[in-house]
Amino acid sequence: MGHYDLVIRSYNPHKDRARVEDLQRRCEVGPAERGLLFTDTLGDPICRIKNSPVYNMLVAELGNHLVGVIQGSIKLVTVHKPPKDLAWVGYILGLRVAPLYRRRGIGWKLVIKLEEWFSVNGVGYAYMATEKDNEASFKLFVDKLGYVKFRTPAILVNPVSHRMSKISSSFEFEKLKVEEAESLYRKFMSSTEFFPSDIGNILKNELSLGTWVAYRRGESWGATCPSSWAMLSVWNSGELFKLRLGNAASSCLMYTKSSQLMEKVLPCFKLPAIPDFWQPFGFYFVYGVYGEGPLSGKLVRTLCRLVHNMAWKSKDCKAVATEVGGSDTLRHYIPHWKLLSCPEDLWCIKALKNKERNNLLEMIKTPPTISLFVDPREV
Ligand SMILES: CC(C)(COP(=O)(O)OP(=O)(O)OC[C@H]1O[C@@H](n2cnc3c(N)ncnc32)[C@H](O)[C@@H]1OP(=O)(O)O)[C@@H](O)C(=O)NCCC(=O)NCCS
């Protein structure tokens, strides 16, 4: 490590902001064949976690060089079945080590230091999400740090097309008040894995654009739920940071160019033109997707179209993304583009205390609840 000792300390916005942004810019994440995804944090490298109840960012310094960074957030969630299976969990994200300093134990040390901060703050389990094919990240967390594979939710991304989506007139929609949305989520989703006990804070956050329910026209939304219904909420991630595709697959490029051309040449042709993902763009994140009854899938699809049209009207929102449990049947009704989506995001988990170690063995054996709550504050 040369003649400097590695120092790991908390992020100081005055000293570190520009250097962390520069490091994040230089670190690419994502498999080359799908196109590398760059994040522009708009001058605030901590923006991805600052809406969480408790958070921290650590930086690694070697002499004057800022060589690594990691972020973490803490919250209370459902891990198995309520009311007693609530646990404090720590989410690890944004681990980056400067390319020239890799394979010197810096990534490992940053995770260990963040785990220590978690433990001091009463966290029972640390968890992280990675692409299945990110070998460096997988080997670091699973082989070296003892994390175990936990769940494999699907990330579904749909580009916002140049046209509004057609919405079926057989369904009605309602935007819920925050209190109504909170009580509905507590009633129907509180047993869902990773359901955050401070759901009210998410719904009240200014980035939360609202919660909508859909049901069949002719029925009404009131004291009892309609025979079939669905709900979802929308988070404006683009207000926090922008995304940009660095090096997309040639098929992606060709499809984008040809669909834009088609639209110009044959405007009545119904092929949706795909936006230009090579310029920084914002996106909406759909969370809390839930439905009941035989029409729930169709209702979710219709709600997604409603969100698409909201995105279409906004200035720079070019995609709508969501993440749902791998075995959630509703995922089949969520419009998405395969090339931009990830069918198996890999969530890994580790117990930080002895008592939690035994519980974790049980949790891993238990099949996942069908739905999984993915917190928009951790996107
Ligand atoms: C993943 C990353 C943070 C690792 O940082 P690092 O400082 O190089 O990791 P370490 O030196 O602490 O490696 C510890 C162990 O992880 C594993 N590992 C790390 N990089 C690896 C690689 N490229 N290939 C295979 N195994 C790797 C090895 O087991 C290694 O131990 P070893 O060197 O004794 O074999 C770094 O490669 C990076 O910034 N990648 C780009 C961003 C990213 O993918 N972040 C993770 C998102 S979850």
The ligand as an ORCA input file, in Angstrom:
! r2SCAN-3c Opt
* xyz 0 1
  C     -16.118     -4.572     -6.261
  C     -14.993     -3.663     -5.826
  C     -15.554     -2.612     -4.884
  C     -13.925     -4.485     -5.102
  O     -12.981     -3.616     -4.526
  P     -11.489     -4.067     -4.208
  O     -10.886     -3.061     -3.297
  O     -10.774     -4.346     -5.460
  O     -11.721     -5.431     -3.420
  P     -10.707     -6.132     -2.428
  O      -9.301     -5.878     -2.843
  O     -11.065     -5.740     -1.035
  O     -11.050     -7.648     -2.698
  C     -11.420     -8.528     -1.676
  C     -11.805     -9.860     -2.320
  O     -12.903     -9.672     -3.213
  C     -12.744    -10.545     -4.344
  N     -12.522     -9.740     -5.561
  C     -12.356     -8.406     -5.631
  N     -12.231     -8.016     -6.926
  C     -12.305     -9.132     -7.670
  C     -12.252     -9.380     -9.063
  N     -12.093     -8.375     -9.962
  N     -12.390    -10.651     -9.489
  C     -12.586    -11.660     -8.617
  N     -12.618    -11.497     -7.283
  C     -12.492    -10.241     -6.809
  C     -11.531    -11.402     -4.054
  O     -11.986    -12.514     -3.314
  C     -10.716    -10.472     -3.166
  O      -9.826    -11.157     -2.349
  P      -8.349    -11.514     -2.904
  O      -7.810    -10.260     -3.541
  O      -7.628    -11.934     -1.667
  O      -8.552    -12.611     -3.908
  C     -14.313     -2.944     -7.040
  O     -13.963     -3.942     -7.983
  C     -15.185     -1.912     -7.720
  O     -15.207     -0.728     -7.333
  N     -15.948     -2.323     -8.777
  C     -16.809     -1.433     -9.526
  C     -18.043     -1.050     -8.746
  C     -18.820     -2.257     -8.246
  O     -19.078     -3.202     -8.970
  N     -19.238     -2.179     -6.962
  C     -19.968     -3.220     -6.292
  C     -21.405     -2.918     -6.377
  S     -22.283     -3.962     -5.270
*
